[in-house]
Amino acid sequence: TNHSHDVTVIHRRDSFRAEKILQDRLFANEKINVLWNKAVERFIDGGGTAGLVGIEMRDTVTGALSTIEVDGGFVAIGHHPATELFRGHLELDSDSYIKVETGSTRTSVPGVFACGDVMDKIYRQAVTAAGTGCMAALDAERFLAAAEFAELAEAAE
């Protein structure tokens, strides 16, 4: 709402699961309108330089299609990390985020590093994902250099 005169939240259910205090803040903001029981079907391109001009939605109860005019869009679908692939292989916390050593990207498996939304339950932003991605690359580089050094030292013995 800091960058627009109005914001429409399209939500696929009839209620939010967020904490009540956050819901109260959202509902108190006069710039925000909520469309309940709607799922985005497609973004409508105006062609040329027009960019995004509309969103087609499906009613999750009736199945009916409807369209709204928009000047922009931002997609955010929950905050559940996509870590099922790692279950049973890496240590996960109670919210299914990959556990890393504090101040690093090291996981419970030596040589495996985690970055971005699979390990960041606080900020969950592209810029922090890029930062932790750089950290993971540096951690991996150091891990490989240490392994190479150990291999060379062992061969010299």
C-alpha positions in Angstrom: 0.0 0.0 0.0 3.0 2.3 0.2 3.3 2.2 -3.6 -0.3 2.1 -4.8 -3.6 3.9 -4.1 -5.3 0.5 -3.8 -4.4 -3.2 -3.4 -6.5 -6.2 -4.1 -5.6 -9.4 -2.3 -6.9 -12.5 -4.1 -7.3 -15.4 -1.7 -8.3 -18.9 -2.7 -10.1 -19.6 0.6 -12.8 -17.9 2.7 -10.4 -16.9 5.5 -6.8 -16.2 6.3 -4.5 -18.5 8.4 -2.2 -15.6 9.4 -1.9 -14.4 12.9 -4.9 -12.4 14.0 -2.9 -9.2 14.6 -1.7 -9.3 11.0 -5.2 -9.9 9.7 -6.5 -7.0 11.8 -3.8 -4.7 10.3 -4.8 -5.8 6.8 -8.5 -5.3 7.3 -7.9 -1.9 9.0 -6.2 -0.6 5.9 -8.7 1.2 3.7 -6.5 0.8 0.6 -6.9 -3.0 0.7 -9.7 -5.0 -0.8 -9.9 -8.8 -0.4 -11.5 -11.1 -3.0 -12.3 -14.4 -1.2 -12.5 -17.9 -2.8 -10.7 -16.9 -6.0 -7.7 -18.5 -7.7 -5.7 -16.7 -10.3 -6.1 -18.5 -13.7 -4.0 -16.2 -15.8 -2.4 -12.8 -16.2 -3.8 -10.7 -19.1 -1.2 -9.0 -21.2 -2.3 -5.7 -22.8 0.2 -6.2 -25.6 3.0 -3.9 -26.7 4.0 -1.5 -24.0 0.7 -1.9 -22.0 2.0 -4.7 -19.9 -0.2 -6.4 -17.4 -3.8 -5.1 -17.7 -5.9 -7.8 -16.0 -6.2 -11.0 -14.0 -8.6 -13.8 -14.8 -9.8 -15.6 -11.7 -11.7 -18.8 -11.0 -14.1 -18.9 -8.1 -13.0 -21.8 -5.9 -16.6 -22.5 -4.8 -18.6 -22.1 -8.0 -15.9 -22.5 -10.7 -17.1 -19.3 -12.4 -14.5 -17.2 -14.2 -14.2 -13.4 -13.7 -11.7 -10.7 -14.6 -10.4 -7.6 -12.8 -8.4 -4.8 -14.3 -5.0 -4.3 -12.7 -1.8 -2.2 -13.2 0.5 -4.7 -11.7 0.7 -8.0 -9.8 2.7 -9.7 -7.1 2.5 -13.4 -6.5 2.9 -14.9 -3.0 1.6 -18.3 -2.1 2.3 -19.1 1.5 5.6 -19.7 3.2 6.0 -23.4 3.2 9.5 -24.3 2.1 9.8 -26.9 -0.7 12.0 -29.3 1.2 10.2 -32.6 1.0 12.9 -33.8 -1.3 15.4 -33.5 1.5 13.3 -35.2 4.3 15.2 -38.1 5.7 18.4 -36.9 4.1 19.0 -33.5 5.8 17.9 -32.3 9.3 14.8 -30.2 9.1 13.2 -28.0 11.8 9.6 -28.3 13.0 8.5 -26.0 10.2 10.3 -28.1 7.5 13.1 -25.6 6.9 16.6 -27.1 6.4 18.6 -26.6 9.6 22.0 -24.9 9.1 24.8 -24.1 11.5 24.4 -20.5 12.9 26.3 -18.1 10.7 26.8 -20.5 7.9 25.0 -22.5 5.3 26.3 -25.9 6.5 23.7 -28.5 6.9 23.7 -31.7 8.9 25.5 -33.5 6.1 29.1 -32.5 5.4 29.5 -31.0 2.0 25.8 -30.1 1.6 24.9 -26.4 2.0 21.5 -24.7 2.0 20.5 -21.2 1.0 17.5 -19.1 0.3 13.9 -19.9 1.2 14.6 -23.5 2.2 16.6 -22.3 5.2 15.5 -18.7 5.7 12.2 -18.7 7.7 12.6 -15.0 8.8 13.2 -12.8 5.8 12.2 -14.9 2.7 13.3 -12.3 0.2 15.1 -12.6 -3.1 17.9 -10.4 -1.8 18.6 -12.6 1.2 18.4 -15.7 -1.0 21.1 -14.1 -3.2 23.2 -13.4 -0.2 22.9 -16.8 1.3 23.5 -18.3 -2.2 26.8 -16.5 -2.2 27.5 -17.7 1.3 26.7 -21.3 0.3 29.1 -21.0 -2.7 31.9 -19.7 -0.5 31.2 -22.4 2.1 31.3 -25.1 -0.7 34.5 -23.7 -2.1 36.2 -23.8 1.3 34.9 -27.3 1.9 36.3 -28.5 -1.4 39.6 -26.7 -0.8 39.9 -28.3 2.6 39.1 -31.7 1.1 41.7 -31.2 -1.6 44.3 -30.2 0.9 43.6 -33.2 3.1 43.9 -35.5 0.0 47.2 -33.9 -0.9 48.5 -34.2 2.6 47.5 -37.8 2.8 49.2 -38.5 -0.5 52.4 -36.9 0.7 52.6 -39.2 3.7 
